[in-house]
Amino acid sequence: MSMDPPKVLLEATFLDAVTQPDHPRHDECVAAYRELVQQFEDEQVLLVAVSDHLRAVDHPHGLTTGEKVKWFVHRPRLGVFAPVDPLYVGGQHRRAAAATKVDDPTVALTLVMCSRYGVRRVATLHEAYEAFDLDLLPLPVA
């Protein structure tokens, strides 16, 4: 057990695959997520996600501004992603992402958040992350 276990970021495509039973890689991602949750319970890793992406799966039909503020202040720990901590996005993160040379704004923001929070391991289905110095989580075959 470490006082500060490594963080594993659950990227937007991974979150979507876990929550969508009709996703072609749903079973693989669910198996990988179960393994990550077990590692979390064994205090080997911390699970994190970009707050924008986590909020989108927590509330797929959207939230009012007031509900977003309430979610930001106190995210309920319910559902499948209860053990996942949000990495809250601020204006400085959005500006840094916009200043990158990465074409996809979601990828740019995720990379900024990884850099700012010291995240090296990423669970993703998006091939764009292969071009960066990250440890991409291999997905088991379900």
C-alpha positions in Angstrom: 0.0 0.0 0.0 1.3 3.4 -0.9 0.4 6.7 0.7 -0.1 8.2 -2.8 -1.0 5.4 -5.3 -0.8 6.3 -9.0 -3.7 7.8 -10.7 -5.5 6.1 -13.6 -7.5 8.5 -15.8 -10.7 7.1 -17.3 -10.8 9.0 -20.6 -14.2 10.0 -22.2 -14.2 7.2 -24.8 -13.6 4.6 -22.0 -16.4 6.1 -19.8 -18.8 6.0 -22.8 -18.0 2.3 -23.6 -18.5 1.3 -20.0 -21.9 3.0 -19.8 -23.3 2.0 -23.2 -24.2 -1.7 -23.5 -24.4 -1.5 -27.3 -20.9 -0.1 -27.6 -18.7 -2.6 -29.6 -16.0 -2.7 -26.9 -18.4 -2.5 -23.9 -17.5 -6.0 -22.5 -13.7 -5.3 -22.8 -14.0 -1.9 -21.0 -16.3 -3.3 -18.3 -13.8 -6.1 -17.6 -10.9 -3.5 -17.5 -13.0 -1.3 -15.2 -13.8 -4.1 -12.8 -10.1 -4.8 -12.6 -9.4 -1.2 -11.9 -12.0 -1.0 -9.2 -10.5 -4.1 -7.5 -7.1 -2.3 -7.6 -8.8 0.8 -6.2 -10.3 -1.3 -3.4 -6.8 -2.8 -2.7 -5.5 0.8 -2.5 -3.2 0.2 -5.5 -4.6 3.0 -7.7 -6.7 6.1 -7.6 -9.4 6.4 -10.3 -9.9 9.9 -11.8 -11.7 11.4 -14.8 -11.9 14.9 -16.3 -14.9 16.5 -14.5 -16.6 17.5 -17.8 -16.5 13.9 -19.0 -17.5 12.4 -15.7 -20.4 14.8 -15.3 -21.6 13.9 -18.9 -21.9 10.2 -18.0 -23.3 10.9 -14.5 -26.0 13.1 -16.2 -26.3 12.3 -19.9 -29.3 14.5 -20.4 -27.5 17.6 -19.1 -27.8 19.8 -16.1 -28.9 23.4 -15.5 -26.2 25.8 -14.4 -27.3 25.5 -10.8 -27.2 21.7 -10.9 -23.7 21.9 -12.4 -22.6 24.1 -9.5 -24.1 21.7 -7.0 -22.4 18.8 -8.8 -19.1 20.7 -8.6 -19.4 21.4 -4.9 -20.5 17.9 -4.0 -20.6 15.2 -6.5 -22.8 12.4 -5.3 -20.9 9.1 -5.0 -23.6 6.9 -6.7 -23.6 4.5 -9.6 -21.0 2.7 -11.5 -18.4 5.5 -11.3 -18.8 6.2 -7.5 -15.1 5.4 -6.9 -13.9 7.9 -9.6 -12.7 11.3 -8.5 -13.3 14.2 -10.8 -10.3 16.4 -11.9 -12.1 19.7 -11.9 -11.6 21.8 -15.0 -11.0 25.5 -14.6 -10.6 28.4 -17.0 -6.8 28.1 -17.0 -7.1 24.5 -18.1 -9.4 25.4 -21.0 -7.1 28.2 -22.1 -4.1 25.9 -21.9 -5.9 23.2 -23.9 -6.9 25.8 -26.6 -3.3 26.9 -26.8 -2.1 23.4 -27.7 -1.5 22.2 -31.2 -3.9 19.2 -30.6 -6.8 19.4 -33.1 -9.4 17.6 -30.9 -10.5 19.8 -28.0 -11.5 16.8 -25.9 -8.0 15.2 -26.3 -6.3 18.6 -25.7 -8.2 19.1 -22.4 -7.5 15.6 -21.3 -3.8 16.0 -22.0 -3.7 19.3 -20.0 -5.5 17.6 -17.1 -3.1 14.7 -17.1 -0.1 17.0 -17.1 -1.5 19.3 -14.4 -2.5 16.4 -12.1 0.5 14.1 -12.7 -1.5 11.3 -14.4 0.6 8.9 -16.4 -1.9 5.9 -16.9 -4.9 6.3 -19.1 -7.8 4.0 -19.9 -8.9 5.0 -23.4 -10.2 3.8 -26.7 -9.0 6.9 -28.6 -5.9 6.2 -30.7 -4.8 9.9 -30.5 -3.2 9.2 -27.0 -0.7 6.8 -28.5 1.3 9.7 -29.8 1.9 11.0 -26.3 4.2 9.9 -23.4 1.4 8.1 -21.5 1.0 4.6 -20.2 -2.1 3.4 -22.0 -4.1 0.7 -20.1 -4.2 -2.5 -22.2 -7.8 -3.7 -22.4 -8.5 -7.4 -21.7 -10.4 -9.4 -24.3 -13.8 -10.1 -22.7 
